[in-house]
Amino acid sequence: MGVYDIIKSPLITEKLSLLNEDQNLYGFEVDRRANKIQIREAVEKIWGVKVVRVNTMVRKGKPRRVKWSWEHEPSVKRALVWLAEGDRIE
């Protein structure tokens, strides 16, 4: 699995934008098979920053109503990444 396959998209929420300014914290949606070490290496290689800490969580998929039937939304893995002081992702 390549570094560009691990990071799927950034998480953009109001809470994360406030934490980004205060604690240098960024959120990403990542591949379900990726572990914390792979996520750390991917962020460091793509953006050239120093990662201090990585927390991961799996958001369970929920059933959704589609016309007359129910479909199940897939589960999503999210990663919260803390960067070293002075490093930023632009």
C-alpha positions in Angstrom: 0.0 0.0 0.0 1.5 3.3 -1.1 1.6 6.5 0.9 -1.0 8.1 -1.4 -3.3 5.2 -0.9 -3.3 5.5 2.9 -4.6 9.1 3.2 -8.0 9.4 1.5 -9.1 12.9 2.4 -8.8 15.6 5.0 -11.5 16.0 7.7 -12.8 19.5 7.7 -14.9 20.4 10.7 -15.4 23.4 12.8 -13.9 21.7 15.9 -10.9 20.4 14.0 -10.2 23.9 12.6 -10.1 25.3 16.1 -7.9 22.6 17.3 -5.6 23.1 14.3 -4.9 26.7 15.5 -4.4 25.7 19.2 -2.8 22.3 19.2 -1.4 21.8 15.7 -3.9 18.9 15.1 -5.1 17.7 11.7 -7.7 15.0 10.8 -7.7 12.6 7.9 -9.9 9.9 6.6 -7.6 6.9 6.0 -7.6 3.4 4.6 -9.2 0.9 7.0 -6.1 -1.4 6.7 -3.6 1.3 7.6 -2.0 1.3 11.1 -0.6 4.3 13.1 2.9 3.8 11.9 1.9 3.7 8.3 -0.2 6.9 8.8 2.7 8.7 10.5 5.1 7.7 7.6 2.6 8.8 5.0 2.0 12.2 6.5 5.7 12.8 7.0 6.5 11.8 3.4 3.7 13.7 1.7 4.0 17.0 3.5 7.5 16.8 4.9 6.5 17.5 8.5 7.4 15.9 11.9 4.5 13.9 13.4 4.4 13.8 17.2 1.3 11.6 17.8 -1.4 9.7 15.9 -4.8 8.6 17.2 -7.2 6.5 15.2 -10.8 5.6 15.4 -13.3 3.6 13.3 -16.7 5.3 12.7 -19.2 2.4 12.3 -21.4 2.6 9.2 -25.0 3.3 9.7 -28.1 2.0 7.8 -29.6 4.6 5.5 -33.0 4.6 3.8 -32.9 4.6 0.0 -36.3 4.8 -1.6 -38.0 1.6 -0.4 -35.1 -0.3 1.0 -32.3 0.1 3.5 -28.6 0.2 2.5 -25.7 0.1 4.9 -23.1 2.9 4.8 -19.5 1.6 5.0 -17.4 2.0 8.2 -14.7 4.8 8.0 -11.4 5.0 9.7 -10.3 8.4 10.9 -6.9 9.6 12.1 -6.0 12.6 14.2 -2.4 13.7 13.7 -0.5 16.0 16.0 2.5 17.8 14.4 5.7 19.2 16.0 5.8 22.8 17.0 6.4 25.1 14.0 5.2 22.5 11.4 2.1 23.2 9.4 0.2 21.6 6.5 -0.9 24.0 3.8 
